């Protein structure tokens, strides 16, 4: 069995991040452009290949039109 390199809570955050993008009806390409980056930036963030910081998380929430507090409620803290 493959062990995640991240905690269960961080894995929940990654899942919620992808779900929020899909719910917003946005592609990874569109979100990447809003960040001034490529779609691979978003893909790596969602997969956990690239760890995101709180500033980036706030930017994702703004792009997805989801208040940060509401987004964090998706995660069992």
Secondary structure, DSSP 8 states (H G I E B T S, - for coil): ----SS-HHHHHHHHHHHHHHHHTT--HHHHHHHHTS-HHHHHHHHHTSS---HHHHHHHHHHHT--HHHHHTTS--
